Amino acid sequence: FVPSLYFRGSPCAFSTAAQQRSTGDECGPEEPSEEPKHPLSDCALEHKAIKLEEQVRDLTERYRKALADSENVRRRTQKFVEDAKLFGIQSFCRDLVEVADILEKTTESAAGQAEPSDPNPTLKKIYEGLSLIEAKLQSVFAKHGLQKMNPVGGRYDPYDHEIICHVPAEGMQPGTVALVTQDGYKLHGRTIRHALVGVAVEAQE
């Protein structure tokens, strides 16, 4: 009787074991139903992304400002170098225009003595030589940006002229330059010596 029970139970046990093996083959090892969550939540990640964007914008703005500052420094340095080239001879020019004054007065004096009717050829040659030197000197001045002012008949400008006297406005508009006692000069448009002038005013009755 015992062997009979063993025989009858054997197929059940076998069937159960086979079913378990079959089920195991189909399903495979048991997998977790949910994926492990990231340690940072979505809200924390979004907050971190916003912070990074702010830092990028801040760094970009600083970079732009640094570039602008660098460009300004470069321009100022370039302007300084250009001005140094243009106006580095300013003091030298002030001294030269005094020599030009003496030469001009000497030429005018020689012209007064070397009249066409004067038989002395020496004075005439001296006058011609001085005239050539004066013309050459003014040509050299112009080559280097040094120009003599010609203010007679123009409006008085305190940046270019210095008033030393007033004269009656005879045929001239009041406030215009009527005469010049000392020539003024400009170096590349910058006044390096004011012209000494007389300005026309209305006559007092």
Disulfide bonds with the S-S distance in Angstrom:
none
